[in-house]
Amino acid sequence: MREPETPRQLPLDLGHTPGFSRDDLVVSQANAQAVALVDRWPDWPAPVVVLAGPAGAGKTHLASIWRNMSAAVTLKGTDIETHLPTLDATRPVLIDDADLGPLDQNGLFHLINQIRGAGSFLLLTARRFPSAWGVTLPDLASRLKAAATVEIDEPDDLLLAGVITKLFADRQVEVDPAVVQYLVRRIERSLSTAMSVVARLDQAGLEQKTRITRALAGEILNAMDEGQGEFDL
């Protein structure tokens, strides 16, 4: 007679929210230039700044820090022109992920003119440089060429280790530094991958009621490599 299977414990999704404050920011050579630019606001080299870098590189974190510093209003790149009539021209503006979705080119052109005329600031984040956005409006292309562009590189070991440690701390999970270094050596060098791996390890630890060890990390990474442990955030 078969023994009854022990019910699998399913952890509750507590909605772990990552910290986006300046104190939460991990700084390394990969993002130092971008961090320095945000820190020196409003002493910027141009009224329009583009922060470019790969997915998960920390652009949104930096943009959030700047938004809090500057009291900027956030607009979507796909719908700019409808907000211009009611927008306070002196208030800084943030457009996150400007190159995702169809860009409101006319709206962005008029927004840049408005920002420049009022002596204010505009920060755009994107995965690519403006020259790769497919801009067809010549006047807008000219304005974007005059913008200051700062790139965030792929994370180095220091940044990746710091981010992994922070992601676990956001979930109130203590992990041995040796496990963090093991993950740094094993995973793809992107912060988005780090987020997925940390979430999967946290879930596994809760399900198995165990600490996150190197052995557990290896098990989960192997399963994810084989497509058995995909985890959607």
KAZI-V559482 format. One record per pair of residues at least 24 apart in sequence whose ideal C-beta (glycine too) atoms are under 6 Angstrom apart, sorted by the first residue. I is the first residue (numbers start at 1). J is the second residue. D is the distance in whole Angstrom. If there is no record, write none. Layout:
# KAZI-V559482
I & J & D
I & J & D
This chain:
# KAZI-V559482
9 & 207 & 6
11 & 203 & 6
11 & 206 & 4
16 & 170 & 6
16 & 171 & 5
18 & 170 & 5
19 & 170 & 6
20 & 61 & 5
20 & 64 & 4
22 & 65 & 5
26 & 159 & 6
26 & 162 & 3
26 & 163 & 5
28 & 156 & 5
28 & 158 & 4
28 & 159 & 4
29 & 156 & 6
30 & 153 & 4
30 & 155 & 5
30 & 156 & 5
30 & 159 & 5
31 & 58 & 6
31 & 152 & 5
33 & 150 & 6
34 & 62 & 6
34 & 150 & 5
34 & 152 & 5
37 & 150 & 5
38 & 62 & 5
38 & 65 & 6
38 & 66 & 5
45 & 148 & 5
46 & 147 & 6
46 & 148 & 4
47 & 115 & 6
47 & 116 & 5
47 & 121 & 5
48 & 112 & 6
48 & 122 & 5
48 & 147 & 4
49 & 123 & 5
49 & 148 & 5
50 & 124 & 5
50 & 130 & 6
50 & 147 & 5
50 & 149 & 4
51 & 125 & 5
51 & 150 & 6
52 & 126 & 5
52 & 129 & 5
52 & 151 & 5
53 & 152 & 3
55 & 192 & 5
56 & 190 & 5
56 & 191 & 4
56 & 192 & 3
57 & 152 & 4
59 & 125 & 4
60 & 96 & 6
63 & 94 & 6
63 & 96 & 5
63 & 125 & 5
66 & 123 & 6
67 & 94 & 5
77 & 103 & 5
78 & 102 & 6
78 & 104 & 6
80 & 104 & 4
80 & 107 & 3
80 & 108 & 6
80 & 111 & 5
81 & 106 & 6
81 & 107 & 3
84 & 110 & 6
89 & 114 & 5
89 & 118 & 4
90 & 118 & 5
90 & 120 & 5
92 & 120 & 5
92 & 121 & 4
93 & 122 & 5
94 & 123 & 5
95 & 124 & 5
96 & 125 & 5
98 & 124 & 4
98 & 126 & 5
99 & 126 & 4
99 & 127 & 6
99 & 128 & 5
99 & 133 & 5
105 & 137 & 4
105 & 140 & 5
108 & 140 & 6
109 & 139 & 6
109 & 140 & 4
112 & 143 & 5
154 & 189 & 5
155 & 189 & 6
155 & 191 & 6
157 & 184 & 6
160 & 184 & 5
163 & 191 & 6
163 & 194 & 6
164 & 194 & 5
167 & 198 & 4
168 & 198 & 6
171 & 202 & 5
173 & 202 & 6
175 & 212 & 5
179 & 214 & 5
179 & 217 & 6
182 & 214 & 5
182 & 217 & 6
186 & 221 & 5
196 & 231 & 6
199 & 231 & 6
199 & 233 & 6
200 & 229 & 6
200 & 231 & 4
